[in-house]
Amino acid sequence: MLHLTHDAALLRTRQQLEAEGWRLTGEVFRQEQALYVPVYEGAMLRPWGASPNPGQSVSPRYWVPSERVMQAVARVPEALLQAYRTPQSRCVVKMLAAWVGGVPSQSRP
């Protein structure tokens, strides 16, 4: 799950992505093998038949890198994500070993 305030640095608007050369295909922005996928906010969802305009489509305001969604779905610990973003491979190995071993880690690399 993403938090719009906490994860604001990850969010890109349609205008930002188009200015950076990303190509929209359906609801997904593509650039070579990289993908930005749409963020659907809770306010965009309505119960069946609750829309005053049944033919009205819903368009996302933001897109995020697809790998970030996979990380969120996989529930990767934040400490491991931070270690992964650093060039210090020993930190990555340490955090990965703790995660796989089932040891909760509160420390930051």
Contact map, one row per residue, 1 for C-alpha under 8 A:
1110000000000000000000000000000000000000000000000000000000000000000010011000000000000000000000000000000000000
1111011000000000000000000000000000000000000000000000000000000000000000010000000000000000000000000000000000000
1111111100000000000000000000000000000000000000000000000000000000000000000000000000000000000000000000000000000
0111111100100000000000000000000000000000000000000000000000000000000000000000000000000000000000000000000000000
0011111100000000000000000000000000000000000000000000000000000000000000000000000000000000000000000000000000000
0111111110000000000000000000000000000000000000000000000000000000000000000000000000000000000000000000000000000
0111111111100000000000000000000000000000000000000000000000000000000000000000000000000000000000000000000000000
0011111111100000000000000000000000000000000000000000000000000000000000000000000000000000000000000000000000000
0000011111100000000000000000000000000000000000000000000000000000000000000000000000000000000000000000000000000
0000001111110000000000000000000000000000000000000000000000000001100000000000000000000000000000000000000000000
0001001111111000000000000000000000000000000000000000000000000111000000000000000000000000000000000000000000000
0000000001111101100000000000000000000000000000000000000000000111000000000000000000000000000000000000000000000
0000000000111111100000000000000000000000000000000000000000001110000000000000000000000000000000000000000000000
0000000000011111110000000000000000000000000000000000000000001110000000000000000000000000000000000000000000000
0000000000001111111000000000000000000000000000000000000000000000000000000000000000000000000000000000000000000
0000000000011111111100000000000000000000000000000000000000000000000000000000000000000000000000000000000000000
0000000000011111111111100000100000000000000000000000000000000000000000000000000000000000000000000000000000000
0000000000000111111111100000000000000000000000000000000000000000000000000000000000000000000000000000000000000
0000000000000011111111000000000000000000000000000000000000000000000000000000000000000000000000000000000000000
0000000000000001111111000000000000000000000000000000000000000000000000000000000000000000000000000000000000000
0000000000000000111111100000001000000000000000000000000000000000000000000000000000000000000000000000000000000
0000000000000000111111110000111000000000000000000000000000000000000000000000000000000000000000000000000000000
0000000000000000110011111000111000000000000000000000000000000000000000000000000000000000000000000000000000000
0000000000000000000001111111110000000000000000000000000000000000000000000000000000000000000000000000000000000
0000000000000000000000111111110000000000000000000000000000000000000000000000000000000000000000000000000000000
0000000000000000000000011111000000000000000000000000000000000000000000000000000000000000000000000000000000000
0000000000000000000000011111100000001100000000000000000000000000000000000000000000000000000000000000000000000
0000000000000000000000011111110000111100000000000000000000000000000000000000000000000000000000000000000000000
0000000000000000100001111011111000111000000000000000000000000000000000000000000000000000000000000000000000000
0000000000000000000001111001111111110000000000000000000000000000000000000000000000000000000000000000000000000
0000000000000000000011100000111111100000000000000000000000000000000000000000000000000000000000000000000000000
0000000000000000000000000000011111000000000000000000000000000000000000000000000000000000000000000000000000000
0000000000000000000000000000011111100000000000000000000000000000000000000000000000000000000000000000000000000
0000000000000000000000000000011111110000000000000000000000000000110000000000000000000000000000000000000000000
0000000000000000000000000001111011111000000000000000000000000000110000000000000000000000000000000000000000000
0000000000000000000000000001110001111100000000000000000000000011110000000000000000000000000000000000000000000
0000000000000000000000000011100000111110000000000000000000000011110000000000000000000000000000000000000000000
0000000000000000000000000011000000011111000000000000000000011111000000000000000000000000000000000000000000000
0000000000000000000000000000000000001111100000000000000000011111000000000000000000000000000000000000000000000
0000000000000000000000000000000000000111110100000000000000010000000000000000000000000000000000000000000000000
0000000000000000000000000000000000000011111110000000000000010000000000000000000000000000000000000000000000000
0000000000000000000000000000000000000001111110000000000000000000000000000000000000000000000000000000000000000
0000000000000000000000000000000000000000111111000000000000000000000000000000000000000000000000000000000000000
0000000000000000000000000000000000000001111111000000000001000000000000000000000000000000000000000000000000000
0000000000000000000000000000000000000000111111100000000000000000000000000000000000000000000000000000000000000
0000000000000000000000000000000000000000001111110110000000000000000000000000000000000000000000000000000000000
0000000000000000000000000000000000000000000011111100000000000000000000000000000000000000000000000000000000000
0000000000000000000000000000000000000000000001111110000000000000000000000000000000000000000000000000000000000
0000000000000000000000000000000000000000000000111111010000000000000000000000000000000000000000000000000000000
0000000000000000000000000000000000000000000001111111000000000000000000000000000000000000000000000000000000000
0000000000000000000000000000000000000000000001011111110000000000000000000000000000000000000000000000000000000
0000000000000000000000000000000000000000000000001111110000000000000000000000000000000000000000000000000000000
0000000000000000000000000000000000000000000000000011111100000000000000000000000000000000000000000000000000000
0000000000000000000000000000000000000000000000001011111100000000000000000000000000000000000000000000000000000
0000000000000000000000000000000000000000000000000000111110000000000000000000000000000000000000000000000000000
0000000000000000000000000000000000000000000000000000111111000000000000000000000000000000000000000000000000000
0000000000000000000000000000000000000000000000000000001111100000000000000000000000000000000000000000000000000
0000000000000000000000000000000000000000000100000000000111110000000000000000000000000000000000000000000000000
0000000000000000000000000000000000000000000000000000000011111000000000000000000000000000000000000000000000000
0000000000000000000000000000000000000111100000000000000001111110000000000000000000000000000000000000000000000
0000000000001100000000000000000000000110000000000000000000111110000000000000000000000000000000000000000000000
0000000000111100000000000000000000000110000000000000000000011111000000000000000000000000000000000000000000000
0000000000111100000000000000000000011110000000000000000000011111100000000000000000000000000000000000000000000
0000000001110000000000000000000000011110000000000000000000000111110110000000000000000000000000000000000000000
0000000001000000000000000000000001111000000000000000000000000011111110000000000000000000000000000000000000000
0000000000000000000000000000000001111000000000000000000000000001111111000000000000000000000000000000000000000
0000000000000000000000000000000000000000000000000000000000000000111111100000000000000000000000000000000000000
0000000000000000000000000000000000000000000000000000000000000001111111110000000000000000000000000000000000000
1000000000000000000000000000000000000000000000000000000000000001111111111000000000000000000000000000000000000
0000000000000000000000000000000000000000000000000000000000000000011111111100000000000000000000000000000000000
0000000000000000000000000000000000000000000000000000000000000000001111111111000000000000000000000000000000000
1100000000000000000000000000000000000000000000000000000000000000000111111111000000000000000000000000000000000
1000000000000000000000000000000000000000000000000000000000000000000011111111000000000000000000000000000000000
0000000000000000000000000000000000000000000000000000000000000000000001111111000000000000000000000000000000000
0000000000000000000000000000000000000000000000000000000000000000000000111111100000000000000000000000000000000
0000000000000000000000000000000000000000000000000000000000000000000000111111110110000000000000000000000000000
0000000000000000000000000000000000000000000000000000000000000000000000000011111110000000000000000010000000000
0000000000000000000000000000000000000000000000000000000000000000000000000001111111000000000000000000000000000
0000000000000000000000000000000000000000000000000000000000000000000000000000111111100000000000100000000011111
0000000000000000000000000000000000000000000000000000000000000000000000000001111111110000000100110010000000000
0000000000000000000000000000000000000000000000000000000000000000000000000001111111111000000000000000000000000
0000000000000000000000000000000000000000000000000000000000000000000000000000011111111100000000000000000000011
0000000000000000000000000000000000000000000000000000000000000000000000000000001111111101101100100000000000001
0000000000000000000000000000000000000000000000000000000000000000000000000000000111111110101100000000000000000
0000000000000000000000000000000000000000000000000000000000000000000000000000000011111110000000000000000000000
0000000000000000000000000000000000000000000000000000000000000000000000000000000001111111100000000000000000000
0000000000000000000000000000000000000000000000000000000000000000000000000000000000011111100000000000000000000
0000000000000000000000000000000000000000000000000000000000000000000000000000000000100111111100000000000000000
0000000000000000000000000000000000000000000000000000000000000000000000000000000000110111111110000000000000000
0000000000000000000000000000000000000000000000000000000000000000000000000000000000000001111111000000000000000
0000000000000000000000000000000000000000000000000000000000000000000000000000000000110001111111100000000000001
0000000000000000000000000000000000000000000000000000000000000000000000000000000100110001111111110000000000000
0000000000000000000000000000000000000000000000000000000000000000000000000000000000000000111111111000000000000
0000000000000000000000000000000000000000000000000000000000000000000000000000000000000000011111111100000000000
0000000000000000000000000000000000000000000000000000000000000000000000000000001100100000001111111110000010000
0000000000000000000000000000000000000000000000000000000000000000000000000000000100000000000111111111000000000
0000000000000000000000000000000000000000000000000000000000000000000000000000000000000000000011111111100000000
0000000000000000000000000000000000000000000000000000000000000000000000000000000000000000000001111111111110000
0000000000000000000000000000000000000000000000000000000000000000000000000000100100000000000000111111111110000
0000000000000000000000000000000000000000000000000000000000000000000000000000000000000000000000011111111000000
0000000000000000000000000000000000000000000000000000000000000000000000000000000000000000000000001111111000000
0000000000000000000000000000000000000000000000000000000000000000000000000000000000000000000000000111111100000
0000000000000000000000000000000000000000000000000000000000000000000000000000000000000000000000000111111110000
0000000000000000000000000000000000000000000000000000000000000000000000000000000000000000000000000110011111000
0000000000000000000000000000000000000000000000000000000000000000000000000000001000000000000000100110001111100
0000000000000000000000000000000000000000000000000000000000000000000000000000001000000000000000000000000111110
0000000000000000000000000000000000000000000000000000000000000000000000000000001000000000000000000000000011111
0000000000000000000000000000000000000000000000000000000000000000000000000000001001000000000000000000000001111
0000000000000000000000000000000000000000000000000000000000000000000000000000001001100000001000000000000000111
